[in-house]
Amino acid sequence: MVAHVPEVGAPDPELRTSPILDEDEELSTDEELEAGVCYFNNSSYAIGQYVLTGSELLQCQERGVWVRAGEMRPDENLPSAPASVARG
């Protein structure tokens, strides 16, 4: 399957961007997030969608957080999601 991954640039600290976590990192319990979308520089993305920031691939996960899903060059096709990312 060939999919286009939006290139979103670097996060702008003045714009709304959902937290970005590593695959094995968990959101701290003091952060109250329950969103059906993720935000990156004020743009919203559906749960399960991928974006590319530089060479870093992010996937929007449940609760509206970005999870690092690996790296890819902007001219590559979307890779298969690693099992750890697919599990959510």
SVG drawing of the C-alpha trace seen along z (x, -y; Angstrom):
<svg xmlns="http://www.w3.org/2000/svg" viewBox="-13 -31 29 38">
<polyline fill="none" stroke="black" stroke-width="0.4" points="0.0,0.0 1.3,-3.4 0.3,-6.2 1.1,-9.9 2.5,-11.0 2.1,-14.7 5.3,-16.6 4.5,-18.9 7.8,-20.6 9.1,-21.3 6.7,-21.8 6.1,-25.5 5.9,-26.1 3.4,-28.9 0.9,-26.6 -1.1,-23.6 0.8,-20.4 -0.1,-17.2 2.5,-15.5 5.1,-13.4 6.2,-10.2 8.6,-7.4 7.2,-3.9 7.9,-2.7 7.0,-5.9 3.7,-6.4 1.8,-9.6 2.1,-10.8 -1.1,-10.5 -1.1,-14.2 -1.7,-15.0 -5.4,-14.9 -5.7,-14.2 -8.7,-12.6 -8.9,-13.7 -10.2,-11.9 -7.5,-13.6 -3.9,-14.7 -2.7,-18.3 0.5,-19.4 1.0,-23.1 -2.8,-23.8 -3.7,-21.2 -5.7,-18.1 -5.0,-14.5 -7.2,-11.4 -6.2,-8.6 -4.0,-6.2 -2.7,-8.8 1.0,-9.3 2.9,-12.6 6.6,-13.3 8.5,-15.9 12.0,-16.1 12.9,-12.4 10.9,-11.3 7.7,-9.4 4.9,-10.0 1.6,-8.1 -1.4,-9.6 -2.5,-7.2 -5.5,-7.0 -6.0,-9.9 -4.6,-12.3 -0.8,-11.7 1.9,-11.3 4.1,-8.2 7.4,-8.0 7.1,-5.2 10.6,-5.3 12.4,-7.3 12.0,-7.7 13.1,-10.0 10.4,-12.3 10.6,-10.6 9.9,-7.1 6.5,-5.3 4.8,-4.7 6.4,-1.6 4.4,1.0 3.8,0.0 6.0,1.9 4.1,4.4 4.6,2.3 3.0,-0.7 0.1,1.2 -0.8,2.5 -1.5,-1.1"/>
</svg>
